[in-house]
Structure formats: structure tokens, C-alpha cells
Amino acid sequence: MPELPRISGAQAIKVFEKLGFKVVRQKGSHVVLRKLDKGCVVPIHKQLATGTLKSAIRQASISADDFVNTYKKG
């Protein structure tokens, strides 16, 4: 598993959107994204903890490699 980047919640949401997820709702600082029957919750923080980002990637049922590669493509 590649080392996950230290990114903000807003940057993580942009990466998930590039992977085909859509923002469906927000309550407070937590944004819920969904793609078909898979979804994930991403908090809007200045910097996400590595475990929090890993959890969102696991909820979305995507690989960390796909997430990191999409992030690096910009």
C-alpha cells in the first residue's frame, strides 16, 4: 500500500469526485459521497489524519493505489 498523502478534506473530496463519486449531502463538517451502492464520509478539515483518509478509502471500496494515482494526476 502506498503512503497516503497529507491532504485536506476538500482535496480528498475532489479526488473522490474524479473517481466518479458525487456529493449527496453534508451535515456540519461531514460530507457524504456516493457512487452507485458505495459511499464514504469525509470531514472538512484542514488536514486529514492518515487513519481517517484510509477509512474513507475503505468505505468507498477503492484501492489506495487508485486514490494516490488520481491525486497525483491533479
Buried (B, 14 or more C-beta within 10 A) or exposed (E): EEEBBEBBBEBBBBBBBEBEBEEEEEEEEEBBBBBEEEBBBBBBBEEBEEEBBBBBBEBBEBEBEEBBEBBEEE
